[in-house]
């Protein structure tokens, strides 16, 4: 199933999004717990592709909460689905 997949430019997926995911893995390795929320953001004018009219996000978000020794750190990012 691809119910949780959305179209993402290859340059985004292999670039800034991959670096962001790598940072989350490093943070998880040194933290007691890490919570990650991520998903698409759609502009008011949504672009659709293909015969099935799949909606293409304009941006993606990721919010990370890490806990270590009673200390909480929170990070957030919004990444455009465009060449960066």
C-alpha positions in Angstrom: 0.0 0.0 0.0 1.1 3.5 -0.7 -1.6 5.2 1.4 1.0 7.2 3.3 3.1 8.2 0.2 3.0 11.5 -1.5 4.8 12.8 -4.6 8.1 14.4 -3.7 10.7 15.8 -6.1 13.8 13.5 -6.3 16.0 16.5 -5.6 14.1 17.1 -2.3 13.9 13.4 -1.4 17.6 12.8 -2.0 18.7 16.2 -0.8 17.4 18.2 2.2 14.7 15.6 3.2 17.4 12.9 3.3 19.7 15.1 5.4 16.8 15.9 7.8 16.0 12.2 8.2 19.7 11.4 8.9 19.7 14.1 11.6 16.6 12.5 13.2 18.4 9.1 13.3 21.4 10.6 14.9 19.2 12.3 17.5 17.4 9.1 18.2 20.7 7.3 18.8 21.6 9.6 21.6 18.1 10.2 23.1 16.0 8.2 25.5 12.9 8.7 23.2 12.1 10.6 20.0 8.7 11.4 18.6 8.5 12.4 14.9 5.5 13.8 13.1 5.7 14.5 9.4 3.4 15.0 6.5 2.4 17.1 3.4 1.3 20.7 3.2 -1.0 21.7 0.4 -1.3 25.3 -1.0 -4.7 26.7 -1.6 -4.2 25.9 -5.3 -3.4 22.2 -5.4 -1.6 20.6 -8.4 -2.7 17.1 -9.4 -0.8 14.6 -11.5 -1.6 11.4 -13.4 -4.9 9.8 -14.4 -5.8 9.2 -10.8 -5.3 12.9 -10.0 -2.9 12.5 -7.2 -2.5 15.7 -5.2 1.1 17.1 -5.1 2.1 18.8 -1.8 3.7 22.3 -2.1 5.7 21.6 1.1 6.4 19.0 3.8 6.7 19.3 7.5 8.6 17.4 10.2 8.3 18.0 13.9 10.7 16.2 16.3 10.5 15.9 20.1 13.5 14.3 21.8 13.8 13.5 25.5 17.1 12.8 27.4 17.7 13.0 31.1 14.5 14.9 31.8 15.3 17.5 29.1 13.1 18.0 26.1 14.3 19.4 22.8 11.9 20.2 20.0 12.7 20.8 16.3 10.5 21.7 13.4 11.1 22.1 9.7 9.0 23.1 6.6 10.6 22.0 3.4 9.4 23.2 0.0 8.6 20.5 -2.6 10.8 22.4 -5.1 14.4 22.4 -6.2 16.5 23.9 -3.4 
